[in-house]
Amino acid sequence: MGARPISKRRGKFSNQKGLSLVELMLSFGLFALVAAASVYGLIQAHHMSEDSRYRLLAVNAARSVLEEIKETPLQNVPNFNVSGFIPSDLPSGAITIATNPTSLATAPVATVTVTISWAGAKNAARQLQVTTMRSAF
């Protein structure tokens, strides 16, 4: 006599193969949860990458402005034209220059602050300031 296979499931449904509707619904629900978490993580990574790219553009623009200000006489710094330094890829980009003291006619030394403003990811207002010392000599 041959040995009969022993079934671990006993009962009237022991011969059925496949998944039940409940098991199928649970697996789809778990898959949807994992997919939603993955998409959220990818969106956040994209926003962070976008912000990093814009910040790099702003830093490079500020460096360029400061390099040109080095070659400009101190008295002409408040009237420095910054329109050519705003990167076209920087959304709503603006550059302002502030000096301390504000009147540079007789000042031998002044601090020059270059401020770059732009709209970051999700249109959040972002700003970067770079300050340096500049002498009249």
VMD Tcl script that builds the backbone (N, CA, C; Angstrom):
set m [mol new atoms 411]
animate dup $m
set s [atomselect $m all]
$s set {name element resname resid chain x y z} {
  {N N MET 1 A 0.823 -1.164 0.000}
  {CA C MET 1 A 0.000 0.000 0.000}
  {C C MET 1 A 0.878 1.241 0.000}
  {N N GLY 2 A 0.464 2.219 -0.808}
  {CA C GLY 2 A 1.222 3.458 -0.885}
  {C C GLY 2 A 0.810 4.425 0.225}
  {N N ALA 3 A 1.703 5.286 0.558}
  {CA C ALA 3 A 1.422 6.264 1.600}
  {C C ALA 3 A 0.589 7.401 1.025}
  {N N ARG 4 A -0.380 7.806 1.797}
  {CA C ARG 4 A -1.223 8.934 1.385}
  {C C ARG 4 A -0.577 10.225 1.849}
  {N N PRO 5 A -0.594 11.278 0.995}
  {CA C PRO 5 A -0.040 12.551 1.455}
  {C C PRO 5 A -0.885 13.123 2.579}
  {N N ILE 6 A -0.204 13.653 3.549}
  {CA C ILE 6 A -0.899 14.226 4.701}
  {C C ILE 6 A -1.089 15.713 4.436}
  {N N SER 7 A -2.293 16.164 4.461}
  {CA C SER 7 A -2.603 17.572 4.237}
  {C C SER 7 A -2.548 18.299 5.571}
  {N N LYS 8 A -1.910 19.460 5.581}
  {CA C LYS 8 A -1.852 20.244 6.802}
  {C C LYS 8 A -3.175 20.934 7.072}
  {N N ARG 9 A -3.905 21.230 6.023}
  {CA C ARG 9 A -5.199 21.871 6.189}
  {C C ARG 9 A -6.272 20.797 6.182}
  {N N ARG 10 A -6.981 20.794 7.200}
  {CA C ARG 10 A -8.061 19.818 7.282}
  {C C ARG 10 A -9.381 20.568 7.309}
  {N N GLY 11 A -10.316 20.053 6.760}
  {CA C GLY 11 A -11.623 20.680 6.723}
  {C C GLY 11 A -12.206 20.556 5.329}
  {N N LYS 12 A -13.350 21.188 5.151}
  {CA C LYS 12 A -14.036 20.975 3.880}
  {C C LYS 12 A -13.411 21.773 2.724}
  {N N PHE 13 A -12.528 22.780 2.989}
  {CA C PHE 13 A -11.900 23.545 1.918}
  {C C PHE 13 A -10.430 23.173 1.733}
  {N N SER 14 A -10.022 22.043 2.174}
  {CA C SER 14 A -8.610 21.679 2.139}
  {C C SER 14 A -8.109 21.412 0.726}
  {N N ASN 15 A -8.960 21.189 -0.226}
  {CA C ASN 15 A -8.516 20.896 -1.592}
  {C C ASN 15 A -8.460 22.152 -2.465}
  {N N GLN 16 A -8.825 23.319 -1.943}
  {CA C GLN 16 A -8.833 24.536 -2.754}
  {C C GLN 16 A -7.423 25.098 -2.894}
  {N N LYS 17 A -7.129 25.592 -4.074}
  {CA C LYS 17 A -5.843 26.219 -4.354}
  {C C LYS 17 A -6.093 27.714 -4.581}
  {N N GLY 18 A -5.084 28.570 -4.330}
  {CA C GLY 18 A -5.202 29.986 -4.614}
  {C C GLY 18 A -5.419 30.817 -3.373}
  {N N LEU 19 A -5.764 32.068 -3.602}
  {CA C LEU 19 A -5.933 33.029 -2.526}
  {C C LEU 19 A -7.408 33.343 -2.324}
  {N N SER 20 A -7.733 33.632 -1.108}
  {CA C SER 20 A -9.102 34.065 -0.827}
  {C C SER 20 A -9.218 35.555 -1.137}
  {N N LEU 21 A -10.416 36.068 -1.184}
  {CA C LEU 21 A -10.647 37.483 -1.473}
  {C C LEU 21 A -10.036 38.361 -0.381}
  {N N VAL 22 A -10.099 37.949 0.856}
  {CA C VAL 22 A -9.528 38.725 1.959}
  {C C VAL 22 A -8.012 38.809 1.824}
  {N N GLU 23 A -7.376 37.704 1.514}
  {CA C GLU 23 A -5.931 37.710 1.331}
  {C C GLU 23 A -5.527 38.601 0.157}
  {N N LEU 24 A -6.294 38.558 -0.913}
  {CA C LEU 24 A -6.022 39.382 -2.070}
  {C C LEU 24 A -6.186 40.865 -1.749}
  {N N MET 25 A -7.226 41.222 -1.019}
  {CA C MET 25 A -7.461 42.621 -0.636}
  {C C MET 25 A -6.343 43.128 0.292}
  {N N LEU 26 A -5.914 42.312 1.235}
  {CA C LEU 26 A -4.833 42.708 2.129}
  {C C LEU 26 A -3.527 42.922 1.368}
  {N N SER 27 A -3.237 42.072 0.412}
  {CA C SER 27 A -2.000 42.235 -0.346}
  {C C SER 27 A -2.055 43.491 -1.214}
  {N N PHE 28 A -3.195 43.782 -1.822}
  {CA C PHE 28 A -3.325 45.023 -2.598}
  {C C PHE 28 A -3.234 46.251 -1.698}
  {N N GLY 29 A -3.824 46.200 -0.536}
  {CA C GLY 29 A -3.747 47.319 0.404}
  {C C GLY 29 A -2.320 47.583 0.851}
  {N N LEU 30 A -1.584 46.524 1.143}
  {CA C LEU 30 A -0.188 46.660 1.543}
  {C C LEU 30 A 0.650 47.223 0.391}
  {N N PHE 31 A 0.393 46.742 -0.824}
  {CA C PHE 31 A 1.100 47.255 -1.992}
  {C C PHE 31 A 0.805 48.743 -2.189}
  {N N ALA 32 A -0.447 49.155 -2.043}
  {CA C ALA 32 A -0.820 50.560 -2.211}
  {C C ALA 32 A -0.140 51.432 -1.153}
  {N N LEU 33 A -0.053 50.944 0.075}
  {CA C LEU 33 A 0.604 51.690 1.142}
  {C C LEU 33 A 2.095 51.888 0.850}
  {N N VAL 34 A 2.753 50.850 0.419}
  {CA C VAL 34 A 4.171 50.935 0.090}
  {C C VAL 34 A 4.385 51.847 -1.120}
  {N N ALA 35 A 3.520 51.761 -2.113}
  {CA C ALA 35 A 3.638 52.610 -3.303}
  {C C ALA 35 A 3.432 54.079 -2.940}
  {N N ALA 36 A 2.449 54.370 -2.088}
  {CA C ALA 36 A 2.197 55.760 -1.685}
  {C C ALA 36 A 3.386 56.324 -0.904}
  {N N ALA 37 A 3.961 55.540 -0.019}
  {CA C ALA 37 A 5.129 55.994 0.742}
  {C C ALA 37 A 6.323 56.231 -0.184}
  {N N SER 38 A 6.497 55.392 -1.182}
  {CA C SER 38 A 7.597 55.556 -2.136}
  {C C SER 38 A 7.421 56.822 -2.971}
  {N N VAL 39 A 6.212 57.070 -3.430}
  {CA C VAL 39 A 5.949 58.270 -4.230}
  {C C VAL 39 A 6.177 59.516 -3.383}
  {N N TYR 40 A 5.717 59.515 -2.144}
  {CA C TYR 40 A 5.940 60.656 -1.254}
  {C C TYR 40 A 7.434 60.900 -1.057}
  {N N GLY 41 A 8.190 59.847 -0.847}
  {CA C GLY 41 A 9.638 59.980 -0.674}
  {C C GLY 41 A 10.315 60.525 -1.929}
  {N N LEU 42 A 9.877 60.084 -3.102}
  {CA C LEU 42 A 10.446 60.593 -4.346}
  {C C LEU 42 A 10.119 62.065 -4.557}
  {N N ILE 43 A 8.916 62.478 -4.212}
  {CA C ILE 43 A 8.530 63.885 -4.351}
  {C C ILE 43 A 9.367 64.750 -3.415}
  {N N GLN 44 A 9.554 64.308 -2.174}
  {CA C GLN 44 A 10.371 65.071 -1.228}
  {C C GLN 44 A 11.824 65.159 -1.702}
  {N N ALA 45 A 12.350 64.078 -2.251}
  {CA C ALA 45 A 13.723 64.090 -2.764}
  {C C ALA 45 A 13.847 65.056 -3.944}
  {N N HIS 46 A 12.821 65.115 -4.780}
  {CA C HIS 46 A 12.826 66.044 -5.914}
  {C C HIS 46 A 12.838 67.494 -5.421}
  {N N HIS 47 A 12.021 67.812 -4.421}
  {CA C HIS 47 A 11.988 69.168 -3.872}
  {C C HIS 47 A 13.330 69.546 -3.245}
  {N N MET 48 A 13.938 68.624 -2.532}
  {CA C MET 48 A 15.236 68.896 -1.927}
  {C C MET 48 A 16.307 69.120 -3.000}
  {N N SER 49 A 16.262 68.332 -4.053}
  {CA C SER 49 A 17.209 68.484 -5.150}
  {C C SER 49 A 17.016 69.826 -5.857}
  {N N GLU 50 A 15.760 70.212 -6.046}
  {CA C GLU 50 A 15.450 71.496 -6.673}
  {C C GLU 50 A 15.959 72.657 -5.807}
  {N N ASP 51 A 15.704 72.595 -4.506}
  {CA C ASP 51 A 16.191 73.634 -3.601}
  {C C ASP 51 A 17.713 73.716 -3.615}
  {N N SER 52 A 18.373 72.581 -3.649}
  {CA C SER 52 A 19.836 72.550 -3.674}
  {C C SER 52 A 20.367 73.177 -4.970}
  {N N ARG 53 A 19.719 72.882 -6.073}
  {CA C ARG 53 A 20.135 73.448 -7.357}
  {C C ARG 53 A 19.977 74.962 -7.356}
  {N N TYR 54 A 18.850 75.460 -6.860}
  {CA C TYR 54 A 18.618 76.901 -6.805}
  {C C TYR 54 A 19.613 77.586 -5.862}
  {N N ARG 55 A 19.926 76.941 -4.767}
  {CA C ARG 55 A 20.889 77.518 -3.816}
  {C C ARG 55 A 22.272 77.623 -4.463}
  {N N LEU 56 A 22.656 76.619 -5.221}
  {CA C LEU 56 A 23.935 76.652 -5.929}
  {C C LEU 56 A 23.958 77.780 -6.961}
  {N N LEU 57 A 22.868 77.978 -7.681}
  {CA C LEU 57 A 22.783 79.088 -8.627}
  {C C LEU 57 A 22.928 80.430 -7.905}
  {N N ALA 58 A 22.285 80.544 -6.738}
  {CA C ALA 58 A 22.343 81.785 -5.966}
  {C C ALA 58 A 23.763 82.042 -5.451}
  {N N VAL 59 A 24.426 81.022 -4.964}
  {CA C VAL 59 A 25.803 81.175 -4.466}
  {C C VAL 59 A 26.729 81.617 -5.599}
  {N N ASN 60 A 26.574 81.003 -6.760}
  {CA C ASN 60 A 27.425 81.382 -7.892}
  {C C ASN 60 A 27.148 82.814 -8.337}
  {N N ALA 61 A 25.887 83.233 -8.308}
  {CA C ALA 61 A 25.546 84.611 -8.679}
  {C C ALA 61 A 26.157 85.590 -7.673}
  {N N ALA 62 A 26.070 85.268 -6.385}
  {CA C ALA 62 A 26.645 86.140 -5.360}
  {C C ALA 62 A 28.163 86.236 -5.510}
  {N N ARG 63 A 28.809 85.133 -5.805}
  {CA C ARG 63 A 30.261 85.157 -6.021}
  {C C ARG 63 A 30.630 86.031 -7.211}
  {N N SER 64 A 29.854 85.917 -8.284}
  {CA C SER 64 A 30.124 86.722 -9.473}
  {C C SER 64 A 29.978 88.210 -9.178}
  {N N VAL 65 A 28.927 88.558 -8.437}
  {CA C VAL 65 A 28.717 89.964 -8.082}
  {C C VAL 65 A 29.875 90.458 -7.221}
  {N N LEU 66 A 30.277 89.684 -6.237}
  {CA C LEU 66 A 31.379 90.102 -5.366}
  {C C LEU 66 A 32.689 90.235 -6.133}
  {N N GLU 67 A 32.923 89.375 -7.101}
  {CA C GLU 67 A 34.142 89.486 -7.905}
  {C C GLU 67 A 34.143 90.786 -8.696}
  {N N GLU 68 A 32.999 91.177 -9.218}
  {CA C GLU 68 A 32.915 92.429 -9.963}
  {C C GLU 68 A 33.010 93.644 -9.036}
  {N N ILE 69 A 32.469 93.508 -7.833}
  {CA C ILE 69 A 32.540 94.612 -6.868}
  {C C ILE 69 A 33.980 94.864 -6.448}
  {N N LYS 70 A 34.819 93.835 -6.446}
  {CA C LYS 70 A 36.242 94.008 -6.122}
  {C C LYS 70 A 36.911 94.995 -7.073}
  {N N GLU 71 A 36.481 94.954 -8.336}
  {CA C GLU 71 A 37.093 95.792 -9.368}
  {C C GLU 71 A 36.434 97.164 -9.467}
  {N N THR 72 A 35.355 97.386 -8.717}
  {CA C THR 72 A 34.611 98.636 -8.777}
  {C C THR 72 A 35.092 99.566 -7.668}
  {N N PRO 73 A 35.287 100.852 -7.952}
  {CA C PRO 73 A 35.639 101.790 -6.871}
  {C C PRO 73 A 34.566 101.777 -5.779}
  {N N LEU 74 A 35.001 101.911 -4.549}
  {CA C LEU 74 A 34.098 101.790 -3.403}
  {C C LEU 74 A 32.925 102.769 -3.487}
  {N N GLN 75 A 33.160 103.975 -3.976}
  {CA C GLN 75 A 32.080 104.967 -4.047}
  {C C GLN 75 A 30.993 104.560 -5.051}
  {N N ASN 76 A 31.320 103.721 -6.038}
  {CA C ASN 76 A 30.362 103.306 -7.067}
  {C C ASN 76 A 29.612 102.019 -6.715}
  {N N VAL 77 A 29.940 101.397 -5.610}
  {CA C VAL 77 A 29.304 100.121 -5.246}
  {C C VAL 77 A 27.787 100.245 -5.065}
  {N N PRO 78 A 27.266 101.292 -4.415}
  {CA C PRO 78 A 25.798 101.361 -4.272}
  {C C PRO 78 A 25.054 101.469 -5.603}
  {N N ASN 79 A 25.713 101.976 -6.648}
  {CA C ASN 79 A 25.089 102.127 -7.963}
  {C C ASN 79 A 25.425 100.984 -8.914}
  {N N PHE 80 A 25.973 99.904 -8.395}
  {CA C PHE 80 A 26.393 98.767 -9.209}
  {C C PHE 80 A 25.176 98.113 -9.854}
  {N N ASN 81 A 25.249 97.853 -11.164}
  {CA C ASN 81 A 24.141 97.234 -11.904}
  {C C ASN 81 A 24.229 95.711 -11.781}
  {N N VAL 82 A 23.227 95.104 -11.154}
  {CA C VAL 82 A 23.245 93.659 -10.905}
  {C C VAL 82 A 22.338 92.885 -11.854}
  {N N SER 83 A 21.710 93.560 -12.797}
  {CA C SER 83 A 20.712 92.887 -13.642}
  {C C SER 83 A 21.307 91.751 -14.479}
  {N N GLY 84 A 22.542 91.871 -14.884}
  {CA C GLY 84 A 23.153 90.814 -15.692}
  {C C GLY 84 A 23.625 89.610 -14.902}
  {N N PHE 85 A 23.516 89.658 -13.593}
  {CA C PHE 85 A 24.020 88.572 -12.748}
  {C C PHE 85 A 22.930 87.617 -12.272}
  {N N ILE 86 A 21.675 87.934 -12.516}
  {CA C ILE 86 A 20.573 87.079 -12.060}
  {C C ILE 86 A 20.458 85.893 -13.014}
  {N N PRO 87 A 20.636 84.663 -12.522}
  {CA C PRO 87 A 20.537 83.497 -13.405}
  {C C PRO 87 A 19.113 83.350 -13.950}
  {N N SER 88 A 19.011 83.011 -15.228}
  {CA C SER 88 A 17.686 82.853 -15.839}
  {C C SER 88 A 16.948 81.638 -15.277}
  {N N ASP 89 A 17.666 80.662 -14.752}
  {CA C ASP 89 A 17.043 79.461 -14.188}
  {C C ASP 89 A 16.546 79.659 -12.760}
  {N N LEU 90 A 16.859 80.794 -12.154}
  {CA C LEU 90 A 16.477 81.063 -10.768}
  {C C LEU 90 A 15.101 81.732 -10.759}
  {N N PRO 91 A 14.060 81.015 -10.304}
  {CA C PRO 91 A 12.706 81.576 -10.373}
  {C C PRO 91 A 12.537 82.785 -9.458}
  {N N SER 92 A 12.012 83.843 -10.013}
  {CA C SER 92 A 11.774 85.100 -9.285}
  {C C SER 92 A 13.051 85.599 -8.612}
  {N N GLY 93 A 14.171 85.449 -9.281}
  {CA C GLY 93 A 15.456 85.846 -8.712}
  {C C GLY 93 A 15.623 87.355 -8.643}
  {N N ALA 94 A 16.215 87.812 -7.553}
  {CA C ALA 94 A 16.502 89.239 -7.359}
  {C C ALA 94 A 17.793 89.372 -6.559}
  {N N ILE 95 A 18.571 90.403 -6.891}
  {CA C ILE 95 A 19.834 90.663 -6.197}
  {C C ILE 95 A 19.793 92.093 -5.668}
  {N N THR 96 A 20.149 92.243 -4.400}
  {CA C THR 96 A 20.274 93.584 -3.815}
  {C C THR 96 A 21.647 93.702 -3.156}
  {N N ILE 97 A 22.155 94.929 -3.138}
  {CA C ILE 97 A 23.443 95.202 -2.515}
  {C C ILE 97 A 23.221 96.236 -1.421}
  {N N ALA 98 A 23.743 95.955 -0.234}
  {CA C ALA 98 A 23.669 96.897 0.894}
  {C C ALA 98 A 25.076 97.153 1.390}
  {N N THR 99 A 25.339 98.382 1.755}
  {CA C THR 99 A 26.658 98.742 2.281}
  {C C THR 99 A 26.506 99.356 3.661}
  {N N ASN 100 A 27.538 99.196 4.456}
  {CA C ASN 100 A 27.577 99.813 5.772}
  {C C ASN 100 A 28.959 100.425 5.938}
  {N N PRO 101 A 29.126 101.679 6.041}
  {CA C PRO 101 A 28.116 102.737 6.102}
  {C C PRO 101 A 27.447 102.935 4.741}
  {N N THR 102 A 26.241 103.507 4.766}
  {CA C THR 102 A 25.493 103.689 3.524}
  {C C THR 102 A 26.112 104.765 2.640}
  {N N SER 103 A 26.725 105.778 3.228}
  {CA C SER 103 A 27.412 106.821 2.461}
  {C C SER 103 A 28.883 106.453 2.371}
  {N N LEU 104 A 29.341 106.189 1.162}
  {CA C LEU 104 A 30.719 105.722 0.971}
  {C C LEU 104 A 31.644 106.801 0.427}
  {N N ALA 105 A 31.199 108.051 0.424}
  {CA C ALA 105 A 32.000 109.129 -0.169}
  {C C ALA 105 A 33.341 109.288 0.528}
  {N N THR 106 A 33.360 109.204 1.861}
  {CA C THR 106 A 34.619 109.400 2.599}
  {C C THR 106 A 35.023 108.181 3.412}
  {N N ALA 107 A 34.282 107.111 3.288}
  {CA C ALA 107 A 34.564 105.921 4.102}
  {C C ALA 107 A 35.769 105.176 3.549}
  {N N PRO 108 A 36.754 104.877 4.396}
  {CA C PRO 108 A 37.910 104.120 3.921}
  {C C PRO 108 A 37.608 102.620 3.823}
  {N N VAL 109 A 36.687 102.147 4.668}
  {CA C VAL 109 A 36.338 100.726 4.696}
  {C C VAL 109 A 34.831 100.605 4.822}
  {N N ALA 110 A 34.264 99.584 4.176}
  {CA C ALA 110 A 32.823 99.345 4.272}
  {C C ALA 110 A 32.560 97.857 4.167}
  {N N THR 111 A 31.448 97.437 4.734}
  {CA C THR 111 A 30.984 96.063 4.520}
  {C C THR 111 A 29.982 96.098 3.381}
  {N N VAL 112 A 30.088 95.117 2.518}
  {CA C VAL 112 A 29.188 94.997 1.371}
  {C C VAL 112 A 28.452 93.671 1.514}
  {N N THR 113 A 27.120 93.751 1.525}
  {CA C THR 113 A 26.298 92.549 1.643}
  {C C THR 113 A 25.503 92.367 0.356}
  {N N VAL 114 A 25.673 91.215 -0.264}
  {CA C VAL 114 A 24.920 90.862 -1.467}
  {C C VAL 114 A 23.838 89.875 -1.038}
  {N N THR 115 A 22.584 90.210 -1.338}
  {CA C THR 115 A 21.445 89.361 -0.984}
  {C C THR 115 A 20.800 88.852 -2.260}
  {N N ILE 116 A 20.660 87.541 -2.344}
  {CA C ILE 116 A 19.981 86.901 -3.474}
  {C C ILE 116 A 18.673 86.329 -2.935}
  {N N SER 117 A 17.565 86.669 -3.574}
  {CA C SER 117 A 16.244 86.153 -3.191}
  {C C SER 117 A 15.659 85.395 -4.375}
  {N N TRP 118 A 14.930 84.322 -4.083}
  {CA C TRP 118 A 14.284 83.541 -5.140}
  {C C TRP 118 A 13.136 82.740 -4.551}
  {N N ALA 119 A 12.347 82.155 -5.425}
  {CA C ALA 119 A 11.246 81.282 -5.017}
  {C C ALA 119 A 11.729 79.845 -5.145}
  {N N GLY 120 A 11.772 79.147 -4.029}
  {CA C GLY 120 A 12.248 77.770 -4.024}
  {C C GLY 120 A 11.149 76.783 -4.358}
  {N N ALA 121 A 11.357 75.538 -3.973}
  {CA C ALA 121 A 10.361 74.493 -4.198}
  {C C ALA 121 A 9.069 74.866 -3.483}
  {N N LYS 122 A 7.963 74.562 -4.099}
  {CA C LYS 122 A 6.632 74.894 -3.580}
  {C C LYS 122 A 6.465 76.407 -3.417}
  {N N ASN 123 A 7.218 77.191 -4.205}
  {CA C ASN 123 A 7.183 78.661 -4.170}
  {C C ASN 123 A 7.492 79.248 -2.800}
  {N N ALA 124 A 8.275 78.564 -2.011}
  {CA C ALA 124 A 8.693 79.082 -0.705}
  {C C ALA 124 A 9.777 80.132 -0.928}
  {N N ALA 125 A 9.682 81.235 -0.210}
  {CA C ALA 125 A 10.662 82.315 -0.338}
  {C C ALA 125 A 11.994 81.872 0.247}
  {N N ARG 126 A 13.043 82.032 -0.535}
  {CA C ARG 126 A 14.395 81.676 -0.099}
  {C C ARG 126 A 15.291 82.897 -0.233}
  {N N GLN 127 A 16.363 82.917 0.569}
  {CA C GLN 127 A 17.267 84.060 0.555}
  {C C GLN 127 A 18.661 83.601 0.959}
  {N N LEU 128 A 19.663 84.215 0.338}
  {CA C LEU 128 A 21.057 83.931 0.641}
  {C C LEU 128 A 21.786 85.260 0.741}
  {N N GLN 129 A 22.578 85.424 1.794}
  {CA C GLN 129 A 23.352 86.656 1.975}
  {C C GLN 129 A 24.831 86.321 2.075}
  {N N VAL 130 A 25.627 87.129 1.376}
  {CA C VAL 130 A 27.084 87.003 1.435}
  {C C VAL 130 A 27.631 88.391 1.761}
  {N N THR 131 A 28.439 88.472 2.788}
  {CA C THR 131 A 28.983 89.767 3.233}
  {C C THR 131 A 30.505 89.724 3.169}
  {N N THR 132 A 31.079 90.851 2.750}
  {CA C THR 132 A 32.534 90.968 2.692}
  {C C THR 132 A 32.931 92.385 3.077}
  {N N MET 133 A 34.185 92.561 3.383}
  {CA C MET 133 A 34.743 93.888 3.685}
  {C C MET 133 A 35.399 94.410 2.408}
  {N N ARG 134 A 35.267 95.704 2.211}
  {CA C ARG 134 A 35.849 96.332 1.019}
  {C C ARG 134 A 36.495 97.638 1.451}
  {N N SER 135 A 37.690 97.887 0.970}
  {CA C SER 135 A 38.375 99.142 1.321}
  {C C SER 135 A 38.422 100.050 0.107}
  {N N ALA 136 A 38.630 101.327 0.363}
  {CA C ALA 136 A 38.711 102.314 -0.718}
  {C C ALA 136 A 40.076 102.281 -1.393}
  {N N PHE 137 A 41.004 101.562 -0.840}
  {CA C PHE 137 A 42.369 101.571 -1.366}
  {C C PHE 137 A 42.644 100.423 -2.275}
}
mol reanalyze $m
mol bondsrecalc $m
mol representation Tube
mol addrep $m
